[in-house]
Amino acid sequence: MTPHQFLNPDGWKPAKGYANGMLAAEGRVVALGGLIGWNGQQVFEHADLAGQFGQTLENIVAVLAEAGARPEHLVRLTWYITDREEYLSSLKEIGAHYRRVIGRHFPAMAVVQVAALMEIEARVEIEATAVLPR
């Protein structure tokens, strides 16, 4: 259960798998830079988007933990992917990784296709914002 309030205007169809917005009434902000799907030693264990996505989420949770935060403190995720078609064909695996690592907490999210990422092997990069309650 999130300590934040999901924002969905009256009359809008509920968002599925993300939030239109989130309200954090108070707390400390944790901003994560773009994390990618390599391990803590900067080695890619997966070449595919779904595998790198799972590792990226694990990396996010590890950095959040350094601030005393957990996945339910996330208020925003921005995903940068290099291949829209691979993303669409991997949704089932991506969803399974998301539920395994983050659970059923769906903050405000955006997914953007980009031409490339700075690390040549990277298939996904995710920026995250979390708010820890006081």
Secondary structure, 3 states (H helix, E strand, C coil): CCCCEEECCCCCCCCCCCECEEECCCCEEEEEEEEECECCCCCECCCCHHHHHHHHHHHHHHHHHHCCCCHHHEEEEEEEECCHHHHHHCHHHHHHHHHHHCCCCCCEEEEEECCCCCCCCCCEEEEEEEEECC
